[in-house]
Structures are given as structure tokens and as C-alpha cells.
Amino acid sequence: MSNKKGFGTLVSADDALDTILSKLRPVTGTELCAVQDADLRVLAEDLKSTINVPAFDRAAMDGFAVRSEDLEEPGMLKIAGKALAGNGYKGTVKKGECIEIATGAPMPKGADAVVMIENVQVVGQAVSFKSPVAKGEYVGLKAEDIGKGDVVLKRGTVMGPGQIAAVAIIGKAKIKVVSRPKVLIFTTGDEVVTPGKQLKQGQVYDCNSYAMMTIARRAGAEVTYRPNVKDTLPSLTKALSEAAAQYDLVVFSGGTSVGARDYAREAVAELGRVLVHGVAVKPGKPVLFGMIKKCGVFGMPGYPTSCLLTAKLFLAPAIRWLAHNRFHERRKKIVTLGHEVKQDKTKQLLLPVSVDDHDVAWSTFKGSGAITSLSESVGYIEIDAGDGVVAKGAEATLRVIS
């Protein structure tokens, strides 16, 4: 590394991030979190179900519950009653009978298949069935989605809508999650003023801290903000020394270049070690990263565009690393299919998938009623309508669900 007056050899963004992540140690604490507040939290244990989902055999379509043996050939059956979701039929279906049934309603005793209402004709109190019926047709079986004792979500899972639904469907009100990394954010500069105060000549409002706070919170941090620190070496050194004893990460903007009043490098070096100072990106070259004991320290450029860019490039992945979130935020990603996928003839297929360490995508789809189709996925791929199949090994665009 060079002295305060120069950057020395610039490093690439990838090399800088590798250095940063290699020095940061993920947090070790855990806490209980209400399931409704668990979005973007990281699960701290394997989560097992104590119940079956569904808890009973149920109808997968609106229609009529029947005994398949009564309809080995088309025929007529008498309507003996009705079964609704939450209010099943109390009796037993006898020979020659059928039960009107709603999607999600428990299958009546004696019935072993459901015929869609679109495929029958109701004649008074009887139903005419147009074709034979197979046992198990349109029936969702007990524990078909989740079995008692199954691991529903694995430790390290990043919670999102599908995962939260999976927790709720097994009746859990609270889950154990990784504690949020504690991050302090401030800016430097005598000219910087907190929004809401009156500006004096030559002053500007602090926008950098607010942008970095938003990025840090979205990445999973518990964020604390403090007013700006004066442009003196003693002031910055004191602020960093106090913060390093309380936080997992300290982030500030300004003072990271090589001007006469840029003290970031000196302050961090006095208390710990500077590991990165100067990155080969434009804008954003004056990025600084160091360690003060176990606390990581980021110095971001003072210009807002440079600050925001470098915060996204380095701060967000650093916080996710600290929070045990190993799946980086990527809205889109090119993956390859681990198996062939049959196209739907008329509709675009949105196929939920998991992705392995080699960026190979595997379908997690188990049916529209299976919550684990999404809880076990990281996103979905789009398959255009058609009459053929998309081959194993074909490239596809993964859209991340966040």
C-alpha cells in the first residue's frame, strides 16, 4: 500500500470484494422472529414440520366426489350431499351415490376420486358422467406436500414470501433466525448537514448516509445513524475507535481520497489495518476497506453517485456475507436446465426452480396447491408456449424471487 498521498496500484472490483469477504466473519448470534416479520431474515436452524400438509385427503377441483368403481363406464349417480372446505360431508358415500365437493374440502368416506364439474351434466338430483373415472383422480393426498417430521426449510434459507408461507402452513408463529449484523453509518465533512436543518452558505445535505442506510437495511443489517464527523484526524479516529467496539461494520463517506483533508486512510491505519484503498472502477475509485480488530470499516467516496455505486458493489454483499446470506442479490441470472421441460401448448410456463452450485436449475414445481413449489425455489424461469420440449442443458434466464 502507498502512503496517504497516493493510491498505489488499483485493484479490480472482484479482487477488492474477495479481500473484503475473506476478512469479515459472519455474525454468530441468533434470535426468535415472528413469522410475519421474517422477510429477508436467514434461518438459523433446519425447520421440521410437526404436522402433515395437507392433514387429510382433499379435493383438488370443484366437482363431484365418487367411488371410482361405480364409474368404470359412464353412468348416472345420485347426489347424496355436499362437502365444502372446512365443512366436510359427515356420512359415507354408498354405491350409486356422489357428493358435490369444493376444492380443498375433505374427501368423504368411501369416495376415492373427483370428477370436475365441467365434465358432467347435472340432471335434477343426479349427475350424468360422460367417461370412466380413475381412482385418485383430482385428489390431493394427506401429507402429499409436507409430511410430519419433514425438513421444510434448511438452515441458511433466506426467507421470502414462499418460505414464510411454508412456515405459516405448518403452524409456526416464530422461527430462529440469524441476528442482523450491527452497522453504523455516518458521513464526514464540515459542510454536510442532516436533512431537516437549515442550510448555511457552502453546506449540503447528507444524502450519502441515507442511501447507504437503505442499501444496508435491504441487505439485512440493523442500522444505526449518527451525525457527520468533523474533517479532522482526531475526530475521525475517535469516532472509528468507539464504533469498532460496538458494531460489526462501520461505514462512512468522504475523506477517502488523497487530498490534504482526506484522513480516512490515516485513521484506519492508526487503529487497525488498511486492506483496500483504490479500486479500478469509474466512478468510485477512492474506496477504502480495513479492519479494526474484528470490525470491518468501509470508507466510501464522497460524491453521491460514486458512493451509491460502490455501496451496491461492496457494502451490500459484505452485509449479506455477515448475515449468512449466501445467495447474492441477482434479479436475473443465466442458468442451464438439469432436465428437459415440456412446453405448455398455449401458455407461457413460469417454472419455479432451485439452483445448485454449478448454476444448474431443477424444477421444484409440485402442483398449484403445493406451497413447497415456491419455498424450495430461488426463483423461476420462463418457458414459452409450444408443442415441444426444452432440452436438458439448455440455457434459461432465472428471475430471482425477492
C-alpha angles and dihedrals in degrees: 000000000000127000125270094279097062142034098222116201112359118228127217120257091248093051091047092052092047089054092047095050093044091060101042118087116211116242118265103203125103134194141181116262130191108245093236089058096045100096110136092000118132118238112240098199142025107274115220126193120238092195141046119255111235094025091205141017107280142183115265094196140030108259139079129325111222145171102254091213089064090059105045081126129023114280150129128287131187118242104238100176149316135273121200132183105276092010112066130186109274100205135065122263109243131202111292094019136108134186126224104235138187127217109276095019117133114263110253119243111270095024120106105171142038126218116205115247089234090064099055140062120225114218110185106295094347137073129222113215115205101200142019118280127223123221112262095020111157093353121133107211127224111270090006091133103029128007126207107269094021119137101243097181129013128228110272095035113145107228119236136150095293094045093047089051089052090053092048094048091059091049100250114151097183135026135192112251137176113268114252116256110253110238129184118202129190141142132231130225135089089236096058118100131188112248113262095044126101114264120232124204111295095014128121133194120256105251097150095068092049092050092047092047090055093048091047094049092048089051090054107267132141098229131207122188126203129183119266123289120234121255097256130107094233092050094050093043092051093048092049094046093053094044096048090061093056109032140057092220135016120200128185137161130222132034094064100110126079103263127125093266098039103111103161097102093047093047095050093043091051092055102031139329134315110221103170128026115161127017127203096242131111118244103020108045098141096071116145130192129176144147128246103192104303095340121098117221126203123192110191127194116270098232108092097230092049091044094051094045095049092044088058092044098047115005098053096050090043091056092045088052091051089049094052090247101146097174106085119218105265117155091196133020135172112239136168124237117250092204139012118277123210114226122233109240097228109014137061108248119229101198118192111220144179118223125217129211090274093056092252113148123220125189117250094182113131100161137300092278096052112098091195090067086081103024090061094045132083094203142313141272126219120235115190120229117268148122099261141057134266105235127240109264094030117138119248137174115249115211110204118228110222 
